[in-house]
Amino acid sequence: MPRLVIVSNRVATPANQPAAGGMAVALKAALESKQGLWFGWSGDICGDDQAMEDTRKVYDGDGGYRTVTVDLSEAQHSGYYEEFANRSLWPLLHNRLDLVSYSRADFATYRQVNSLLCECLVPELRGDDLVWVQDYHLTLIGPELRKSGVTSALGFFLHTPFPPADTFLALPCWREIIDGLLAYDVLGFQTEDDVHNFSDLVVRKLGGRQDDGCLQAGDRRCRVAAFPIGIDTAAFAGVAAAAVERGGAEQFADWINDQSVIIGVDRLDYSKGLDHRFNAFEAFLVNSPDYHGRVTFLQIAAPSREDVPEYVDKREELEALAGHINGRFTELDWVPLRYINKSLDQESLAVLYRLSRVGLVTPLKDGMNIVAKEFVAAQNRDDPAVLILSQFSGAAAELQEALIVNPYDVAGVADAIKTALEMPLDERQRRQDRLFQRLTSNTVHDWCSRFLEALDVRR
């Protein structure tokens, strides 16, 4: 049986355990079944004069797999992670060319870190390993492994969207990134649109050919396919039901009272469209005065990349917008918008999903959006809430029974809020049943198994 090796920017170690039901749990289960290895950055910063290999830490997990981590220096973390990964690639992949910041020095650091990570990984590998690299931070690990003589099956999964070809070409180093991705045996994307965008670029700009689900470019041939990521549906549904059963709703009783709650949960990121969402809620309040005092919008926005200027600006913008809306509509006994800029634990979120009447998930662009799926999983089938979902989220391809909206259409989202609040019980139940069935037919464990089966075939 081949051994599984996961390579990711961050690693779930015994000191950094993932939440139950998440992607990391599925990866851990696969690693345990294959006596595998998880390799990546530790999350720690070392001195600039310290060699990456000298920071190596090894953990032997109880499940029979190992984790190996290394540290980054301050300069490496800045150029590789903060700058190129999150100020060049991230906005580019989310169609935000106006926010792309690029420098040759940052790309050189990104390339260097990928190369150094490869050097630390190679001694750990065996010839028959299945090596699965995760996400945009590590696009160049594959070609570095090939140059090092590694013959193992190499897979790569992109958790973000992949933009149209002409958008990606705006990145000065686009050719090196694409050539890097073509070094893998299997390339996984979230949606068929992402597969099309990548394949179109390779065919039109590199003279590649498509054949039976594979791309041929020069002497490289790789399988390219959509592997939409799911959640552990049963586990998350169980967390929500058990938490409510234990009285978890009581902590929110004072402010929920008899309000109909609209909830949004996001990382604070410009791709999430929170300003558009706030504007849509304001339009709803303007158009529906009969709902004043009866509805509360709770937006939870966990802090993210707080040292990146674009994120600081977005936080200030949202705080000002929330203050404007509350200043305009708040009454002595009613606050229409509760904006919380911190993370909540999984159990609290599951309870809030179950207590809400509407889930508002309206990113401007998202690879998948797990919140949408967790919101559906948390519902009480006897009285389920309604999901409002952006057409530009990867999840929209699967969750068609949600109210699908264009997040740029403020009036349209405002109308959808009212539709959701007034939707009859039988229609809510019908939609919920179909959505839940979709979630159970494509769990995070199914996602993991399908990708590894495809990679094993290429071995």
C-alpha positions in Angstrom: 0.0 0.0 0.0 1.5 3.4 -1.0 2.1 5.9 1.8 0.3 9.3 1.7 2.3 12.5 2.1 0.4 15.7 2.6 2.3 19.0 1.9 0.6 22.2 3.1 1.5 25.7 4.2 0.3 24.9 7.7 0.2 21.6 9.5 -2.2 20.2 12.1 0.2 19.0 14.8 -0.6 17.6 18.2 -0.2 21.1 19.5 -2.5 22.5 16.9 -5.5 20.3 16.6 -8.2 20.9 13.9 -11.9 21.4 14.7 -14.0 18.3 14.4 -15.4 17.7 10.9 -13.1 20.0 9.0 -10.8 19.3 6.1 -7.9 18.6 8.4 -9.9 15.8 10.0 -10.4 14.1 6.7 -6.7 14.5 5.9 -5.8 13.0 9.3 -8.0 10.1 8.7 -6.4 9.4 5.3 -2.9 9.8 6.8 -3.8 7.3 9.5 -5.1 4.8 7.1 -1.9 5.0 5.0 0.6 5.5 7.8 1.4 8.8 6.2 3.4 12.0 6.7 2.2 15.6 6.9 4.8 18.2 6.1 4.9 22.0 6.0 5.5 25.3 7.8 5.2 25.2 11.6 3.8 28.6 11.9 6.9 29.8 13.8 9.4 32.4 12.8 13.1 31.8 13.2 16.2 34.0 12.9 17.2 35.1 9.4 20.6 33.4 9.9 19.1 30.0 10.8 18.8 27.3 8.1 15.3 26.0 7.5 16.5 22.4 7.9 17.9 23.1 11.4 14.4 24.1 12.6 12.9 20.7 11.7 10.4 19.3 14.3 9.0 15.8 14.2 5.8 14.6 15.9 4.7 11.0 15.9 0.9 11.0 16.0 -1.2 8.5 17.9 -2.9 7.4 14.7 0.3 6.1 13.2 1.3 9.0 11.0 4.0 11.6 11.5 4.1 15.4 11.1 7.3 17.2 10.1 7.5 21.0 10.3 10.0 23.7 9.6 10.2 27.4 10.5 10.4 30.4 8.2 12.6 33.4 8.8 11.0 36.9 9.0 12.2 37.7 5.5 10.9 34.4 4.1 7.5 34.8 5.8 7.2 38.4 4.5 8.1 37.8 0.9 6.7 34.3 0.4 3.5 34.4 2.5 2.5 38.0 3.2 3.5 39.5 -0.1 3.5 37.1 -3.0 1.0 34.5 -1.8 -1.4 37.0 -0.2 -0.9 40.2 -2.1 -0.1 38.8 -5.6 -1.7 35.3 -6.0 -4.7 35.7 -3.6 -6.3 38.8 -5.3 -5.4 37.5 -8.7 -7.1 34.2 -8.1 -10.2 36.1 -6.9 -10.3 38.3 -10.0 -9.1 41.4 -8.1 -6.5 42.8 -10.5 -6.9 46.2 -8.9 -5.5 44.8 -5.6 -2.6 42.7 -7.1 0.8 43.9 -5.7 3.8 42.3 -7.5 7.5 42.6 -7.2 10.3 40.4 -8.6 11.9 40.2 -5.2 8.8 38.8 -3.5 8.4 36.2 -6.3 12.1 35.3 -5.9 11.4 34.7 -2.1 8.3 32.6 -2.9 10.4 30.5 -5.4 13.2 30.2 -2.8 10.8 29.1 0.0 9.2 26.4 -2.3 12.7 25.2 -3.1 13.9 25.1 0.5 10.7 23.3 1.6 11.4 20.8 -1.2 15.0 20.2 0.1 13.6 19.5 3.6 10.9 17.2 2.2 13.0 15.0 -0.2 14.8 13.0 2.5 11.4 12.0 4.0 10.1 10.6 0.8 9.9 7.0 -0.5 9.6 5.9 -4.1 6.0 4.7 -4.0 4.5 7.7 -2.0 1.4 9.5 -3.0 2.4 13.2 -2.5 -0.6 15.6 -2.3 0.3 19.3 -2.2 -2.3 21.8 -1.0 -3.1 25.3 -2.3 -1.6 28.3 -3.9 1.3 28.8 -1.4 3.1 25.8 -2.9 2.6 25.8 -6.6 6.3 25.3 -7.2 6.9 22.4 -4.9 6.1 20.0 -7.8 8.7 21.0 -10.3 11.3 21.2 -7.5 10.6 17.6 -6.5 10.9 16.5 -10.1 14.2 18.3 -10.5 15.4 16.5 -7.3 14.7 13.1 -9.0 11.4 12.3 -7.1 9.4 9.9 -9.1 6.4 9.6 -6.7 2.9 10.4 -7.9 2.4 14.1 -7.3 -1.0 15.7 -6.9 -2.1 19.3 -6.3 -5.4 20.8 -5.1 -6.3 24.5 -5.4 -8.7 25.5 -2.7 -9.3 29.0 -4.3 -10.9 29.7 -7.6 -8.9 29.8 -10.8 -9.6 33.0 -12.9 -10.1 33.3 -16.6 -7.0 33.0 -18.7 -6.7 36.7 -19.5 -6.9 37.6 -15.9 -4.1 35.2 -14.9 -1.9 36.5 -17.7 -1.7 39.8 -15.8 0.8 38.2 -13.4 4.3 38.8 -14.8 5.5 35.3 -13.7 2.4 33.5 -14.9 4.3 31.1 -17.1 6.5 29.8 -14.3 3.4 29.2 -12.1 1.6 27.4 -14.8 4.6 25.3 -15.8 4.9 24.5 -12.1 1.4 23.2 -11.9 1.8 21.1 -15.0 4.6 19.2 -13.2 1.9 17.4 -11.1 0.2 14.2 -12.2 -3.2 15.2 -11.0 -4.5 18.8 -10.7 -7.7 19.3 -8.7 -9.9 22.3 -8.7 -13.2 23.2 -6.9 -15.5 23.6 -9.9 -15.8 22.8 -13.6 -15.5 26.5 -14.3 -12.0 26.5 -12.7 -11.0 23.4 -14.7 -12.2 25.2 -17.9 -10.3 28.4 -17.1 -7.0 26.6 -16.4 -7.3 24.3 -19.4 -8.2 27.2 -21.7 -5.0 29.0 -20.6 -2.8 26.0 -21.3 -4.4 25.3 -24.7 -4.5 28.9 -26.0 -1.3 30.2 -24.6 1.0 27.1 -24.4 -0.3 25.1 -27.3 -1.6 22.3 -25.0 -4.0 19.6 -26.0 -7.0 18.2 -24.1 -7.6 14.4 -24.2 -9.8 12.3 -22.1 -9.7 14.5 -19.0 -5.9 15.2 -19.4 -3.9 18.1 -20.5 -0.8 17.5 -22.7 1.7 20.4 -22.8 5.1 19.7 -24.2 6.4 16.6 -22.5 4.1 16.9 -19.5 0.7 15.2 -19.2 -1.5 15.6 -16.2 -5.1 14.9 -15.3 -7.2 18.0 -14.6 -10.5 17.6 -12.9 -13.0 19.1 -10.4 -13.1 17.7 -6.9 -15.6 19.9 -5.0 -14.7 19.9 -1.3 -17.4 18.9 1.1 -17.9 18.8 4.9 -18.4 16.1 7.4 -22.2 16.5 7.2 -23.3 14.1 9.8 -20.7 15.3 12.3 -21.6 18.9 12.0 -25.3 18.2 12.1 -24.6 16.2 15.3 -22.6 19.1 16.8 -25.5 21.5 16.2 -28.2 19.2 17.5 -26.3 18.2 20.6 -25.3 21.8 21.5 -28.9 23.0 21.4 -30.0 19.9 23.3 -27.5 20.9 26.1 -28.9 24.4 26.3 -26.4 26.1 24.1 -29.0 28.5 22.8 -29.3 30.1 26.3 -26.1 32.2 25.9 -27.8 34.0 23.0 -31.3 34.4 24.5 -30.9 37.9 25.8 -30.3 39.6 22.4 -32.2 37.1 20.1 -35.4 37.2 22.1 -38.1 37.1 19.5 -36.0 38.4 16.6 -35.6 36.7 13.3 -31.8 36.4 12.9 -30.0 36.8 9.6 -26.4 35.5 10.0 -23.2 35.9 8.0 -19.9 34.2 9.0 -16.8 35.0 7.1 -13.1 35.6 7.4 -12.6 39.3 7.1 -11.5 39.5 3.5 -12.3 41.7 0.5 -13.4 38.7 -1.5 -16.3 38.1 0.9 -18.3 41.1 -0.3 -19.2 42.2 3.3 -19.7 45.9 2.2 -22.1 44.9 -0.5 -23.9 42.7 2.0 -24.2 45.5 4.5 -25.6 47.8 1.8 -28.1 45.1 0.8 -29.3 44.8 4.5 -29.7 48.6 4.6 -31.7 48.5 1.4 -33.9 45.8 3.0 -34.5 48.0 6.0 -35.4 50.9 3.8 -37.8 48.9 1.7 -39.4 46.9 4.6 -40.1 49.2 7.6 -42.6 46.6 8.9 -39.5 44.4 9.8 -38.0 47.1 12.0 -37.7 45.7 15.5 -38.3 42.2 14.3 -35.1 41.3 12.6 -31.4 41.3 13.5 -28.4 40.8 11.2 -25.5 39.2 12.9 -22.2 39.4 10.9 -19.2 37.6 12.4 -16.0 38.5 10.6 -12.9 36.7 12.0 -9.7 38.9 11.8 -7.5 37.9 8.9 -4.0 39.0 7.7 -4.0 42.0 10.0 -0.6 43.2 8.8 -1.7 43.5 5.1 -2.9 47.0 4.3 -5.9 46.0 2.2 -7.3 44.1 5.2 -6.8 47.0 7.6 -8.6 49.3 5.1 -11.5 46.8 4.7 -11.9 46.5 8.5 -12.1 50.2 8.9 -14.6 50.5 6.0 -16.9 47.8 7.5 -16.8 49.4 11.0 -17.8 52.7 9.5 -20.6 51.2 7.4 -22.0 49.2 10.4 -22.0 52.4 12.5 -23.8 54.2 9.7 -26.5 51.6 9.4 -27.0 51.3 13.2 -27.0 55.1 13.6 -29.7 55.4 11.0 -32.1 52.6 12.2 -31.3 51.8 15.9 -34.1 52.3 18.4 -34.0 52.2 22.2 -35.0 48.5 22.2 -33.6 47.4 18.9 -30.1 47.2 17.3 -30.5 46.0 13.6 -26.9 45.0 12.9 -24.5 43.2 15.2 -21.0 43.2 13.8 -18.5 41.1 15.6 -14.8 41.1 14.5 -13.6 38.0 16.2 -13.7 34.2 15.8 -16.3 32.0 17.5 -15.8 28.3 18.3 -17.4 25.7 16.2 -20.1 24.8 18.7 -21.3 28.4 19.1 -21.4 28.8 15.3 -23.4 25.6 14.9 -26.0 26.8 17.5 -26.2 30.2 15.9 -26.8 28.6 12.5 -29.6 26.5 13.9 -31.2 29.5 15.6 -31.2 31.7 12.6 -33.9 32.3 10.0 -31.6 33.3 7.1 -28.0 32.5 6.2 -26.4 35.2 4.1 -23.4 33.9 2.2 -22.7 36.3 -0.6 -19.0 36.4 -1.5 -17.9 38.2 -4.6 -15.7 35.2 -5.4 -15.1 32.0 -3.5 -13.4 28.7 -4.3 -16.2 26.8 -2.5 -17.4 28.4 0.8 -17.7 25.8 3.6 -19.9 28.2 5.7 -22.8 27.7 3.3 -22.6 23.9 3.7 -22.2 24.0 7.5 -25.2 26.3 7.7 -27.3 23.8 5.9 -26.0 20.9 7.9 -26.9 22.6 11.2 -30.5 23.1 10.4 -33.5 21.6 12.3 -35.5 19.8 9.5 -38.8 20.6 11.4 -38.2 24.4 11.0 -35.2 25.0 8.8 -33.7 28.4 7.8 -33.2 29.6 4.2 -29.7 29.9 2.6 -29.1 32.9 0.4 -26.0 32.1 -1.7 -23.8 34.1 -4.1 -23.7 32.8 -7.7 -20.0 33.4 -7.5 -19.3 30.9 -4.8 -18.1 27.4 -5.8 -20.9 26.0 -3.6 -23.6 27.5 -5.9 -22.9 24.7 -8.4 -24.1 22.1 -5.9 -26.5 24.0 -3.6 -29.0 25.0 -6.3 -32.0 24.9 -3.8 -30.6 27.9 -2.0 -31.8 31.4 -3.1 -29.0 32.1 -5.6 -28.2 35.9 -5.9 -25.7 38.2 -7.6 -23.9 39.9 -4.7 -23.3 43.1 -6.8 -27.1 43.5 -7.1 -27.9 45.2 -3.8 -31.6 45.5 -4.5 -31.7 41.8 -5.6 -30.1 40.6 -2.3 -32.5 42.9 -0.3 -35.4 41.2 -2.1 -34.0 37.8 -1.4 -33.8 38.6 2.3 -37.5 39.4 2.4 -38.3 36.3 0.3 -36.4 34.1 2.7 -38.0 35.6 5.8 -41.5 35.1 4.3 -40.9 31.6 2.8 -43.6 29.1 3.9 -42.5 26.1 6.0 -43.3 23.5 3.4 -41.0 25.2 0.8 -38.3 25.6 3.4 -38.4 21.9 4.3 -38.4 20.9 0.6 -35.3 23.0 -0.1 -33.6 21.8 3.1 -34.2 18.1 2.3 -32.6 18.4 -1.1 -29.7 20.5 0.1 -29.0 18.1 3.0 -29.1 15.2 0.6 -26.5 16.9 -1.6 -24.2 17.4 1.4 -24.4 13.8 2.4 -23.6 12.6 -1.1 -20.4 14.6 -1.2 -18.6 14.8 2.2 -15.1 15.9 2.9 -14.2 12.2 3.2 -15.6 11.6 -0.3 -13.5 14.5 -1.6 -10.4 13.1 -0.1 -11.0 9.6 -1.3 -11.8 10.7 -4.9 -8.7 12.7 -5.2 -6.4 10.0 -3.8 -8.0 7.4 -6.1 -7.3 9.6 -9.1 -3.7 10.1 -7.9 -3.1 6.4 -7.2 -4.2 5.6 -10.8 -1.5 8.0 -12.1 1.2 6.3 -9.9 
